[in-house]
Amino acid sequence: MHVLVTGAAGYIGRHVVKELLEQGHDVTACDITFKGIDERANFCETDIFSHEDSIYKKTGCPDLLIHLAWKNGFVHNSPAHMENLSGHIVFLRNMAAQGCKKIAVMGTMHEIGYHEGAIDENTPCNPLS
């Protein structure tokens, strides 16, 4: 399966990319930096918020999109969270309309709260916003 991971260099993204590769998936990593991302991934430098009609093709026509790209994720009161919301919605709608059949969207700090170390399915949610 071809998987596009946005926010691939982030807190969760780098681990998601590595695990998908370990499971044998074809992974395209998309982020503003590629530091710390498993080098076996394909790298996509496309601006996912460009509102392009061809964003699905530019990101490699993935079967699955795992959207983790949230600017200023560790800054709870950052205005970017609301300022960028429409960009996320347009990106996700374009991916779905252009052919991406499976889309998962998730974040980190805003659901978990302040937490040090790895999280898993047993980590309690403790949102602080």
MARGUVO-414022 format. One record per residue: residue in three letters; z, x, y of N, C-alpha, C, O in turn. Coordinates in steps of 0.05 Angstrom, whole numbers, plus 5000, padded with zeros to 4 digits. Atoms other than C-alpha are relative to their C-alpha. Last residue first. Layout:
<recs>
ALAZXYZXYZXYZXY
...
</recs>
This chain:
<recs>
SER501550114976551348565469499949704999498849585017
LEU498449974976556548905424498649895025499649925047
PRO501549974975553648695357501950015023504049875024
ASN497950014980558248825297498650035027499250235042
CYS501150034974554148735234502349965020504249825015
PRO499750264986557648995173498750005027498650205041
THR498849944974554649585135500349735015498349595018
ASN497350095000553449345063501450065027503749985031
GLU499850305001545849355066502949905001503349665006
ASP501450125022546050085088500449705000501449595020
ILE499450285005547950505147498549914976496450024969
ALA502150175012548251265152501049714997503349664992
GLY500749965028553251595197497949804991497049625006
GLU500949735006556751385261499450034971500949924954
HIS499449925027557050665283499050284995496750345003
TYR499549715002557150345351500950074972502949974963
GLY498049914981554349645344500350304997498750434984
ILE497849875013550649435281502250075019504650075011
GLU498950165022545848915308502550124988504449984981
HIS499350264989544449215377501049814978502449614984
MET497550014986544849925350500849715009503149655008
THR497749865011539349865298502549935016504049755008
GLY498949814981532849485305502550134987502850134963
MET497149965001528349075260500850215021499250355032
VAL499049904974521548765255503050034998504449854990
ALA497050004999517948655189500850135026499850345033
ILE498849884977510548455186503049984999504149764994
LYS497149985003506248295126501250165023500350385029
LYS498950235014499148025131503050014997504349804993
CYS497749905013496248495183501649774988502549595003
GLY500149965029489448205196502450114986502550124962
GLN502249825008487448185270500050074970498250204960
ALA502650144996491647575287497750174990495650064982
ALA500250235018497947885257497249875002495949814982
MET500149905027497148555292499649784979498049804961
ASN502649885005495348215357499850114972497750074959
ARG502050215002501447765354497350114994495850004978
LEU499650145026506048355339497949784996496949744974
PHE500749825021503248765398500249864972498349874956
VAL502949984999503548175446499150184977497250114963
ILE501250255010510748035426497050014999495849924979
HIS499550015029512848765433498749744989497549754967
GLY501749815013509648805501500350004970498350024955
SER502750135002513048155523498050204987496250114972
LEU500150215020519848475506497249874997496349834974
ASN502049945020518649115544499749784980498049794962
GLU502549934988522248925608497750034980495449964985
MET501250254991527848575570497250055012495449895009
HIS499950195022529949185529498649735008497149624992
ALA502449985016527549665583500049804977497949714969
PRO501950224993533049425630497550004983496149804982
SER502549914988537849885592498249765007497949584990
ASN500650154976544649575581497550085014497050035038
HIS499850295003545549785509499249835025498249615022
VAL499050084973542950485518500049705001498049575007
PHE497249944998542250725446501349945027503649995031
GLY498450155019535750365434503050055002504649884996
ASN497249994991532650645497501949854982503849714992
LYS499349804980525650435476502949975009503949755014
TRP498550124978525150015414500950225019502650395012
ALA500449864974519750195363501549855023500549655033
LEU497449904993522249965294500050125028502050245036
HIS499849954971516349535273502950075008504749905008
ILE497149994997514949585198500450095029500150325036
LEU499049884975507749365192503049984999504249774996
LEU497350074992504949225122500650155026500150395028
ASP499250245015497849215096502749895009503249655008
PRO497849995020495849705150500349734986499749524997
CYS500150255015488949695184502249994978501649964954
GLY500849955028489150425206499949764982499849794958
THR497649915015493050375271499450024970501350054954
LYS499249744990486650355313502550114986502950354985
LYS501949795010483949795269501050285009500850474994
TYR499849995029490049355282498250224988499150374971
ILE497649855007490149535356500450024969501350224960
SER500649865025482849305365502550164990502250354975
ASP500850185021484248765416499650134973499650004952
GLU502749975009488049265458499449794978501049744960
HIS501250265001494449035491497050004992495549834999
SER502449994983496249765506498649735002496749705018
PHE499650204979503249665478497649995019497949895042
ILE499950275012501850015412500349785020499849555014
ASP498050144985499650645449500049714990498249554995
THR500950244986495650995394502449875015504649855003
GLU499249964972498151695374499149765017499249795042
CYS501650174983497951545299501150035029503449975034
PHE498950044973500352065250498149855018495749925019
ASN502249994981498952035175501349955028503249805029
ALA501050254988505252175135497550065016497050295025
ARG501950135018506152785090498849755012496849645002
GLU502849924994509253155149498049894981495649924985
ASP501149875024515752765143497150065005495549885012
ILE501350185019517752575214498850164977497650374982
GLY498350095021522853015250498849804980500249714962
LYS497949815008519053095314501849874979502849654982
PHE500149995030513052625317502050194989501950264965
THR499749735009513852395389500050004970500549794957
ILE500849834977511751765425500450294995499550465010
ASP497749974982511751405358499050165024496750255025
CYS500750044973507051175302502550025018504549885013
ALA497749984982507551415230499049985029497250135037
THR500849914974502151195182502449985018503649765021
VAL498550064977504451165110498750115025498050355026
ASP501649864979500451125046501349915026501249685033
HIS501650154981505650904995498550185019499450415024
GLY502949985005507951314935498249845019495849825014
GLN500950225018515251114932497050004995496049834981
GLU498949945026517251794961499249794979498949854956
LEU501649795012512551655019501050074972499350114954
LEU502650125007516050995032498150204988496850144968
GLU499750165025522751345029497449874992496849864968
LYS499649825023520651885079500349844974499149914954
VAL502549865006517751385129500350174974498750164956
VAL501850205012523950945125497450134992496450084970
HIS499150045028528451545136498349804986497749834962
ARG500549765015524651765199500849974970499550094953
GLY502849955007524551055224499450244983497950224964
ILE500650105026532050925222497250084990496850134967
TYR497549995015534551335281499649904971500650034952
GLY497450104991527651425309502250024980501850144958
ALA498349774995521651865294502849925007504550095014
ALA499749845024517751295262501750255003502750364983
GLY497349884996518750825320500750184977503050214969
THR499849934971512750445292502950095004504750014990
VAL497250004991511850485216499950085029499350315036
LEU499749894973504950285191502949985007504149765006
VAL497950104983504550185115500050155027499850395028
HIS500049854975498450255070502049875019501849635025
MET500050174977500050005000500050185025501450385026
</recs>
